[in-house]
Amino acid sequence: MVATINIDKVKSRYDAFVASRKTIVISSNDADGNPFISYAPFVAHEGKLYIYISAIAEHYDFIEQSKTIQIMMIADEQDTKNLFARERLYLKCTAENIGNDDLEMIFEKMTAIHGAQLIQLLRTIDMSIFELTPKDGRYVIGFGQAFTVDFAAEKLEHIVVEKK
């Protein structure tokens, strides 16, 4: 017997999960095509994600030169009952360096989440905002509870695998 999934309840949990995350894990490729893992604080705005990173950071060039990156939001280990079924969201994204000009709404959100003093300081150094446009993804709550994600449209669809 297959359990019925209440998609509205899952969507509410998903929204709360995304709203509770302050950083993302980033998977990009280095100049030789080798995988590189990093992270950055982020804000969400109008169906996109924004990260603010320094030109001196190793992942800056990797992200800037990649056509596609993948990101992950993941629940804290201490808040997870079963580490094999950790709540997480994966998103495949395009990334574009959009600089720092005419982005006050993004900076306001960053300030609200990460603090005015820090954001003011970061704005004085070699930082740029990257706009991440999610293409598709997967949200996993636990065993048998995985969902395809359309981040911009805020839609989730339960993935059902028929057992043989």
C-alpha positions, -999 to +999 in steps of 0.1 A: +000+000+000+014+034-010+009+062+015-009+093+003+012+124+002-003+157+012+015+180-013+002+212+005+018+200+037+050+191+019+050+225+002+046+242+035+075+222+050+096+230+019+089+267+022+099+267+058+131+247+050+142+271+023+134+301+045+155+286+074+187+282+053+212+309+052+240+292+032+242+269+002+268+243-008+280+249-043+293+224-068+313+239-097+342+228-118+377+242-118+396+252-149+405+216-156+370+203-152+376+188-118+347+191-093+351+218-067+329+222-036+324+255-018+296+273+000+282+308+003+256+328+022+226+335+000+192+352-003+162+343-024+143+369-044+117+365-071+124+329-080+162+333-080+191+330-055+218+355-049+253+349-035+279+376-027+314+364-031+349+378-033+370+379-065+398+364-044+378+333-035+388+302-054+352+294-065+346+329-079+362+322-113+348+286-113+313+299-109+317+328-133+331+305-160+305+276-155+274+273-176+258+253-149+265+248-113+246+227-087+237+239-052+225+221-021+207+232+010+209+206+038+195+203+073+219+205+102+231+171+114+222+179+150+185+184+139+184+151+119+171+119+134+185+097+106+216+109+087+207+086+058+175+106+053+186+141+059+163+168+046+179+185+016+173+204-016+194+201-048+191+227-076+208+229-110+214+265-117+228+289-142+250+316-127+257+351-138+280+377-122+257+408-120+281+431-101+269+455-074+250+483-092+212+488-089+207+458-066+194+476-035+166+451-030+191+422-029+214+442-005+184+449+017+176+412+020+212+404+027+213+430+054+182+417+070+196+381+071+233+386+075+235+419+094+240+456+083+276+459+097+289+429+078+272+437+045+284+474+047+319+461+052+317+436+023+304+463+000+338+481+004+359+452-009+362+431-041+328+414-038+303+407-066+267+394-066+260+363-086+224+356-097+216+319-096+187+309-118+174+274-107+165+252-136+153+221-118+159+202-086+150+177-061+137+181-025+142+151-002+124+148+032+133+112+039+129+076+026+103+075-002+097+112+001+115+128-028+100+156-050+110+173-082+112+210-077+104+240-100+119+267-078+107+297-097+071+284-100+072+271-064+059+237-075+067+203-061+058+169-076+062+136-057+086+111-073+072+076-072+094+046-081+076+014-088+092-016-071+096-047-091 
